[in-house]
Amino acid sequence: MADDAARAASAEFAYCELLLSGVTSLVDISPSWDGWIDLLAKSGLRGFLAPGYASARWRLDNVSSSNTPGTRLAGAMGSLRHWH
C-alpha cells in the first residue's frame, strides 16, 4: 500500500491536471489517507470526498472471462468482455 506522502504527491498532481483542464468540481473516491482533506481544501477545487474501498480485486485472465479471487462470474452476468 502506498504511504501518505506518495498519495499526497499523486493527488496533488491529479488536482493540478484537473484544474489545468478546466475542471472545477470532482468526487474523489480514493481510499482515505492523512492529509487528504487539507490537500483538497488547498487545491481550490470544489471537492466531494467519498472514500472508496475494494472488497475484492478484479482480474482478466483472457478477453472472454473475468474472475475475482476464488469466484468465477457466471449466470446472469455472463462473460465480461475486454474493452479499451
Stockholm file with secondary structure:
# STOCKHOLM 1.0

chainA/1-84         MADDAARAASAEFAYCELLLSGVTSLVDISPSWDGWIDLLAKSGLRGFLAPGYASARWRLDNVSSSNTPGTRLAGAMGSLRHWH
#=GR chainA/1-84 SS CCCHHHHHHHHHHHHHHHHHTTCCEEEECCCCCTTHHHHHHHHTCEEEECCCCCSSCCEEEETTEEEETTEECCGGGCCCCCCC
#=GC SS_cons        CCCHHHHHHHHHHHHHHHHHTTCCEEEECCCCCTTHHHHHHHHTCEEEECCCCCSSCCEEEETTEEEETTEECCGGGCCCCCCC
//
